[in-house]
Amino acid sequence: MTSRLYVGNLAYSTTDEGLRNFFAVAGEVKSAEIVIERGSGRSKGFGFVEMATDEGAQNAINTLNGKLLDQRPIRIDFAKPKEERPRGNNAASYAQERPSRHGGGGNRGNNRDRRDSERGRDRDRRRDNYDDY
C-alpha cells in the first residue's frame, strides 16, 4: 500500500497550504502539492498529498472523499506510480515519434536547392538573350 494520494476535482483557487490543512484532519501530512500548468501558471485542478503513514492515507480516503473543499466535492484515490516516459523532450525525439507533415523523409532543403538552380538557369537565359542584341 502507498501513502501517496491523488486528489481530483480541485478548485483553481485551492492552494498547497489549503490542501495540506484539509488533509491534516485525517493524519500527519508529509507533503501537499497542486499540479500547475507550465505555460499559464494556473492549477490543472488536481494534486497529490503524501501522508506520513498508510493508515493515515486510508483514513483520508474514508473520511474526506467526496467532501467539499473550496465549494467543490473532491475525489481522493491512491496515486498510481508514475509511468516511464521517453527521455529527452526535444524536437528530435518528437520528430522520430511522428511522421513529417511535409512528406517523405523531411527533405525540405531539396526543394530550396531546386528553386535556386531554376533561378540560375533563368538568369543565364536572360544573359544569353541580352547578348543577341
N, C-alpha and C positions, 0 to 999 in steps of 0.2 A: 504494500500500500504506500501511497505517497502523501506528503503533507502540502503539496503544491496544488492550488485550486484555480480553475478557470472561472472568471466572473463575467457574465454577459448581460446585455441589455442595460448598460450603464448610461446615465445621462451625460451629455457632453460637458456639463458643468462640474461633474464629480472630480474631485482631486485625489491624489495619492493619500494625503493625510485623512481625508474624509472616508476613504475606503478602509484605511488602517483602523480608524476609530470604530467604524461599523462592525468590523470583524473582531475587535478586541473583546466584545461581549462573549464570544464563543471560546476564547482561549488566547494564549500568547501569540502575537503576530510577529514573524521574523521579518517579512517584507510585504509591501503592497505597492503595485505598480500598474498604472493605466497605460495602455499602448497608445502611442501618439503617431500620427501621420508625419512623415518626414517633411513633405513639401509645405503643408499648411500649418503644422504645429498643433492641430486640433486632435482631440481624442477620437479614437476609432470606435468607441462605445463598448470596449471590453478591456479586461485587465487580468492580472494574476496576483494571487495572495498566497504567501507561503506561511503556513502555521508552524509553530515550534514542534508540535507532536502530531502523529497520525490521528490520535483521539480528538485533538482539537480540530483537525480538518474535518473529520466525520461529524463532530458536533456542529460545526459551522454549516455543513450541508443540511443536517437535520433541522436546525433551528432557524437558519437565515434564508434558505432557498425560497424564493417567491415573495419575500418581504420587500417593502418599499425602501429604496434608497434614493433620495432626491426625487421623489414622486414617481419612481419607476420600479416595477417589480423585477428584481434581479434574478438571474439564473446562475446557479452555482453547480459545478461538477468538478471531478478530479481532472487535472490537466493531463493531457496526453504528452508523451515525450516528443521533443522537437524532432521533426523529420530531417534527414540528411538532405541537404541541397547541394547542387554542383557548386564548387568553389569558383571564385572569380566572377564577379557581377559586372563584366565589362562587355564592350561591343563585340569583341572577337568570340567570346563564348556564346553570346546571344546569337550571332550570325551562324554559328555551327548548328544550333538547335533549330533554326528557322530558315527556310529557303529564301533566296533573294527575291525582292519584288521586281527586280529589273531583269529577270530572266537568267537563264544559263548559269554560268559559274561566276557571276559577278564581274564580267569583263567590260565594265563601263568605259574603261580607258581606250578600248579598241575603237569605239565609235568616235572618240575625240581624234584619234590618230587618223582615221579615215577622213574625217572632215578636214583636218589640216592638209592632208595630201590632195584632196579635191580642190581646196582653195589655191594650193600651189600650182596645180595644173591649170586652173582658170587664169591665174596671174601670168603664167607662161604663155597661154594662148593670147592674152591681151598684148603682151610684148611682141609676140610674133606678128600679130595683125598690125601693130604700130609700125613695125619695121617695113611693111609693104608700102607705106606711103612715101 
